[in-house]
């Protein structure tokens, strides 16, 4: 299995709106991090689509190693 590119070693704070859908970049290649821009095409990766339940700031994984996609779970703390 291929590992995604680490976009950054920390989360992205993103303001989301209740009811709106978002596509989190799982491959790490998007130029619009942490949101998917289609750069995964031709790879084994697909974005993780989620719908915001409420309007607030969420913290999306930047290292692409989270066990709770698309949200940061602190996995970046163990990276070299």
Secondary structure as UniProt FT lines:
FT   STRAND          12..16
FT   TURN            18..19
FT   STRAND          21..24
FT   TURN            31..34
FT   TURN            39..42
FT   STRAND          48..51
FT   STRAND          56..60
FT   TURN            69..70
FT   HELIX           75..78
//
